[in-house]
Amino acid sequence: MPISGAIFDFDGTLVDSMPAWHDVTVRMLERYGVPNAEQFFVETESLPLRELCEVLHDRHVPSVSTDDLEAEIKADMREAYLSDIDLLDGCLVFLDDLRAHGVPMVVASSTPASELEVILRAKNIRGYFQDVLSTGGEIRSKDYPDIWHVARERLGTPASETWVFEDAPFSLRSATGAGFRTACLFSPHGDRTPQEVAPFSTFLVHGYPELSFALLDDYADASDAGASDATAPAADGAPTAEKSRILVVGGSPQRSASELVATLAAEADYVIAADAGAAPLRDAGVTPDVFCGDCDSAADADAAWAREAAARTISLPSEKYATDLAYAIGCARHEAARRHAPAELTLTCVSGGRPDHALGVLGLLARNADLACRVVEDDFELRVLSPGGRDSWHLEGLAGATFSVISLAEKSVVSERGSVWELDHAELAALADEGVSNRVASADACVTCHEGCVAVYVLR
């Protein structure tokens, strides 16, 4: 789903002004003796400034007109904007990126438009935006979708291709409900948590360096693509033509053999290089469809080759909260959605050399169990089983092989048949060792996960 239009909130999204708004408003409330000033601020945060001052006048300060209250806050905030408040780090770079790709932009804020015009010009960013909109009057507060619809009309872009950049939970909620994609610029100022905003955020980032046009343009949603089966349980066994067979190659210090990488790539419909994963693909003579990463571990020559060879490059910052592999798995989801088919995800070069990375990979696989994930390395194959993804692994042709079953959930319920030690709906606690070092005893051996999520390792 491409990005063809962008709507930006102002306070807390373009500029780091939320602490100033809090301090200016609370100080004024305290000057007028308003009880529970902090609570009043929270309750009225979503209101346009004019409406906030009307509520303040009606409830607590009848002796001061709404006009005077509004003028007082505007004067204090204008001083703060012009002296103490800066653009968020990376904001200009991102605006330049969108403008370079022809994406029209507007500002949609609860701050009065007259103030926005002054501040946007003072920060030298007014020229990026074709319009500036504010709530108030016929445009209700951001608890409602009014301003998003008006902004989209000004842009002339479809809602499904228009992204809203916000930091407030109530704004993200209304924009998501109106059919827009949302990027949350998470503010760590203490009054919000990631859990509050995550359900209403297409992307949740901690700063603009984690965003780019390429990342947003790669996004695709399964429901929009018509792939209602994209998260349906995947059948056990070899990949079929009805699935999107996607290979992600990571940058583990201990690589898989080039022959294995080439074989896995030949079986795949789509190949993604995650940062230093460019090297094993280059050595195997395989061109990736996507090169995704921050290039902090890829050698310069490998990264240059991947950028030149890949159809799409998604550059990521080195200072980010998610790993390159997590972004690569996100790219796999988007490609499966574009193909209107459920993903079957294979990973290689992701588990050797760093035990902490290996544990992190297991966590990623558990969170993406619906993708029927498997990891194939030179000396083992791992498959993630869960009722919401691939739930069984039939171990045909593996008589005598050693296998282990490790729960990746707080509790998993597992059955093992055709093995030396069999289980029937046995409960395994997280990372418990009861399932370690079993052996395949018959041709109909099978491991099934009835509840939870498990990693099944078969050693070569």
ChimeraX attribute file (.defattr): number of C-alpha atoms within 10 A of each C-alpha:
attribute: neighborCount
match mode: 1-to-1
recipient: residues
	/A:1	19
	/A:2	16
	/A:3	24
	/A:4	21
	/A:5	23
	/A:6	24
	/A:7	27
	/A:8	22
	/A:9	23
	/A:10	23
	/A:11	22
	/A:12	20
	/A:13	24
	/A:14	25
	/A:15	19
	/A:16	19
	/A:17	20
	/A:18	17
	/A:19	13
	/A:20	17
	/A:21	20
	/A:22	14
	/A:23	14
	/A:24	17
	/A:25	21
	/A:26	19
	/A:27	15
	/A:28	16
	/A:29	20
	/A:30	13
	/A:31	10
	/A:32	14
	/A:33	12
	/A:34	17
	/A:35	11
	/A:36	11
	/A:37	18
	/A:38	16
	/A:39	11
	/A:40	17
	/A:41	17
	/A:42	11
	/A:43	11
	/A:44	15
	/A:45	19
	/A:46	21
	/A:47	19
	/A:48	21
	/A:49	22
	/A:50	20
	/A:51	19
	/A:52	20
	/A:53	23
	/A:54	18
	/A:55	17
	/A:56	21
	/A:57	18
	/A:58	14
	/A:59	10
	/A:60	15
	/A:61	18
	/A:62	12
	/A:63	8
	/A:64	14
	/A:65	15
	/A:66	20
	/A:67	12
	/A:68	12
	/A:69	19
	/A:70	16
	/A:71	14
	/A:72	14
	/A:73	16
	/A:74	17
	/A:75	12
	/A:76	15
	/A:77	21
	/A:78	16
	/A:79	11
	/A:80	16
	/A:81	24
	/A:82	13
	/A:83	9
	/A:84	12
	/A:85	18
	/A:86	14
	/A:87	18
	/A:88	16
	/A:89	14
	/A:90	14
	/A:91	18
	/A:92	16
	/A:93	14
	/A:94	17
	/A:95	20
	/A:96	14
	/A:97	16
	/A:98	21
	/A:99	15
	/A:100	10
	/A:101	12
	/A:102	11
	/A:103	19
	/A:104	21
	/A:105	27
	/A:106	22
	/A:107	24
	/A:108	26
	/A:109	24
	/A:110	24
	/A:111	20
	/A:112	17
	/A:113	18
	/A:114	11
	/A:115	14
	/A:116	23
	/A:117	15
	/A:118	15
	/A:119	17
	/A:120	20
	/A:121	11
	/A:122	12
	/A:123	14
	/A:124	11
	/A:125	16
	/A:126	18
	/A:127	10
	/A:128	18
	/A:129	17
	/A:130	12
	/A:131	18
	/A:132	23
	/A:133	24
	/A:134	23
	/A:135	23
	/A:136	20
	/A:137	10
	/A:138	8
	/A:139	18
	/A:140	18
	/A:141	24
	/A:142	27
	/A:143	16
	/A:144	17
	/A:145	21
	/A:146	17
	/A:147	26
	/A:148	27
	/A:149	16
	/A:150	14
	/A:151	25
	/A:152	22
	/A:153	12
	/A:154	16
	/A:155	20
	/A:156	13
	/A:157	17
	/A:158	15
	/A:159	20
	/A:160	17
	/A:161	19
	/A:162	27
	/A:163	27
	/A:164	30
	/A:165	25
	/A:166	29
	/A:167	27
	/A:168	22
	/A:169	24
	/A:170	18
	/A:171	26
	/A:172	29
	/A:173	21
	/A:174	20
	/A:175	28
	/A:176	19
	/A:177	13
	/A:178	16
	/A:179	17
	/A:180	24
	/A:181	26
	/A:182	24
	/A:183	23
	/A:184	26
	/A:185	24
	/A:186	22
	/A:187	20
	/A:188	10
	/A:189	10
	/A:190	6
	/A:191	7
	/A:192	14
	/A:193	13
	/A:194	16
	/A:195	9
	/A:196	14
	/A:197	22
	/A:198	18
	/A:199	14
	/A:200	22
	/A:201	26
	/A:202	20
	/A:203	18
	/A:204	20
	/A:205	21
	/A:206	16
	/A:207	19
	/A:208	21
	/A:209	18
	/A:210	21
	/A:211	24
	/A:212	18
	/A:213	20
	/A:214	18
	/A:215	20
	/A:216	19
	/A:217	14
	/A:218	19
	/A:219	22
	/A:220	21
	/A:221	20
	/A:222	23
	/A:223	12
	/A:224	13
	/A:225	17
	/A:226	14
	/A:227	18
	/A:228	14
	/A:229	15
	/A:230	25
	/A:231	21
	/A:232	18
	/A:233	18
	/A:234	23
	/A:235	16
	/A:236	14
	/A:237	12
	/A:238	7
	/A:239	16
	/A:240	10
	/A:241	9
	/A:242	12
	/A:243	19
	/A:244	26
	/A:245	24
	/A:246	27
	/A:247	28
	/A:248	27
	/A:249	32
	/A:250	26
	/A:251	23
	/A:252	20
	/A:253	15
	/A:254	14
	/A:255	21
	/A:256	21
	/A:257	15
	/A:258	18
	/A:259	14
	/A:260	15
	/A:261	25
	/A:262	18
	/A:263	12
	/A:264	20
	/A:265	25
	/A:266	13
	/A:267	14
	/A:268	18
	/A:269	13
	/A:270	20
	/A:271	26
	/A:272	29
	/A:273	30
	/A:274	31
	/A:275	29
	/A:276	28
	/A:277	30
	/A:278	33
	/A:279	24
	/A:280	25
	/A:281	23
	/A:282	19
	/A:283	14
	/A:284	17
	/A:285	14
	/A:286	18
	/A:287	21
	/A:288	27
	/A:289	17
	/A:290	24
	/A:291	31
	/A:292	30
	/A:293	27
	/A:294	20
	/A:295	21
	/A:296	14
	/A:297	16
	/A:298	19
	/A:299	14
	/A:300	12
	/A:301	10
	/A:302	20
	/A:303	25
	/A:304	13
	/A:305	16
	/A:306	28
	/A:307	18
	/A:308	13
	/A:309	17
	/A:310	18
	/A:311	12
	/A:312	17
	/A:313	21
	/A:314	23
	/A:315	21
	/A:316	22
	/A:317	16
	/A:318	16
	/A:319	12
	/A:320	14
	/A:321	12
	/A:322	11
	/A:323	19
	/A:324	25
	/A:325	25
	/A:326	18
	/A:327	17
	/A:328	24
	/A:329	23
	/A:330	16
	/A:331	23
	/A:332	28
	/A:333	26
	/A:334	20
	/A:335	23
	/A:336	27
	/A:337	27
	/A:338	20
	/A:339	19
	/A:340	22
	/A:341	23
	/A:342	26
	/A:343	28
	/A:344	28
	/A:345	27
	/A:346	23
	/A:347	25
	/A:348	26
	/A:349	25
	/A:350	26
	/A:351	25
	/A:352	16
	/A:353	13
	/A:354	13
	/A:355	10
	/A:356	9
	/A:357	15
	/A:358	15
	/A:359	12
	/A:360	17
	/A:361	18
	/A:362	18
	/A:363	14
	/A:364	16
	/A:365	27
	/A:366	22
	/A:367	13
	/A:368	20
	/A:369	26
	/A:370	25
	/A:371	30
	/A:372	26
	/A:373	24
	/A:374	23
	/A:375	24
	/A:376	21
	/A:377	22
	/A:378	17
	/A:379	9
	/A:380	13
	/A:381	17
	/A:382	22
	/A:383	23
	/A:384	30
	/A:385	34
	/A:386	27
	/A:387	18
	/A:388	20
	/A:389	22
	/A:390	26
	/A:391	26
	/A:392	24
	/A:393	19
	/A:394	16
	/A:395	22
	/A:396	13
	/A:397	12
	/A:398	19
	/A:399	16
	/A:400	13
	/A:401	16
	/A:402	18
	/A:403	23
	/A:404	18
	/A:405	27
	/A:406	22
	/A:407	27
	/A:408	24
	/A:409	20
	/A:410	12
	/A:411	17
	/A:412	21
	/A:413	21
	/A:414	28
	/A:415	16
	/A:416	23
	/A:417	19
	/A:418	19
	/A:419	23
	/A:420	15
	/A:421	13
	/A:422	20
	/A:423	17
	/A:424	11
	/A:425	15
	/A:426	16
	/A:427	18
	/A:428	24
	/A:429	17
	/A:430	16
	/A:431	16
	/A:432	15
	/A:433	13
	/A:434	15
	/A:435	20
	/A:436	14
	/A:437	16
	/A:438	19
	/A:439	21
	/A:440	25
	/A:441	19
	/A:442	17
	/A:443	14
	/A:444	15
	/A:445	21
	/A:446	18
	/A:447	23
	/A:448	23
	/A:449	27
	/A:450	20
	/A:451	19
	/A:452	23
	/A:453	30
	/A:454	33
	/A:455	25
	/A:456	24
	/A:457	21
	/A:458	22
	/A:459	17
	/A:460	12
